[in-house]
């Protein structure tokens, strides 16, 4: 088995506190546990070097991302152009070990290195993801930028045909990459912060049935829109207690939710507080308007929470819908909430999650898919 691997990351993957870096960090952590010699190459912007990465990797090399107008060329997407590095290419050429590129962001390496075994971790179908970001963006300037970047990403995407393999997070994404002609595409679900299912059973009358939780980064436009939807369609039409928790809610959101007697806002909870909120909620509500990628918030909720009420977009391209209640209209969601608030969450439910999540969605299962691709 190949024991040496270069990983090129779009950002410093520690602390593992958002989206893609959670996937990258937990992949590195799992590979370290499996005895793989990881050489990490990571771009920096807004996140400092991390001693924890030095502990897990045989080497860590940092590269400055070239942000600003000098990377707006129109030749390549901004997220790619700003990570083009001659120093990175020179360092990768010092040996012939396989390379894992974390995201389309890092794929200038594919243009520069011919004949190397290079795999790409596709965190999303990026042009679709950016189009959804643009649709949710409230700032006109940001919306125009995101739309332009989406077009550039669509034009640039065929660079993936140069990769030996593309590792997709969902079957829907994998089907897309096959449709554009990628030579080898495999499903490798996201690595995440959860090692085992720790959901709490709630069998006794009233146990664990106090509230419904919506948790998210409350500064992200898509999540702000989700809270507005919940306020207009569910909070005001139900006597159920709701908790909204997450980072950086606006003063306007705080004032609006404070006026609702059955809604509590928990702003900027620490990790322990958020874990307690997730563990003790009777129902976790998870909604998205972007059916792209694999939502790490969904995995975390399934590993640590009880009933999960989701819309179709949240589980698109996965088989995780069988572990959730799926409802897309306000009427369906109100009916599901009323039912789930009176439905025990049992040990049998927990065992079902352990069986399905352990088979494909565990960090070790994902790491072994990668290792099978780079083994001699």
Buried (B, 14 or more C-beta within 10 A) or exposed (E): EBBBBBBBBBBBBBEBEEBBBBBBBBBBBBBBEBEBBBBBBBBEEEBEEBEBBEEBBEEBBBBEBBBEEEBBEEEBBBBBBBBBBEEBBEBBEEEEBBBBBBBBBBBBBBEBBEEBBBBBBBBBBBBBBBBBBBBBBEEEEEBEBBBBBBBBBBEBBEBBEBBBBBBBBBBBBBEBBBEEEBEEBBBBBBBBBBEEBEBBBBEEEEBBBEBBBBBBBBEBBBBBBBBEBBBEBBBEEBEBBBBBBBBEBEEEBEEBBEEBEEBBBBEEBEEEEBBEBBBBBBBBBBBBBBBBBBBBBBBBBBBBBBBBBBBEBBBBBBEBBEBBBBBEEBEBBBEBBEEBBEBBBEEEBBEBBBEBBEEBBBBEBBBBBBBEBBEE
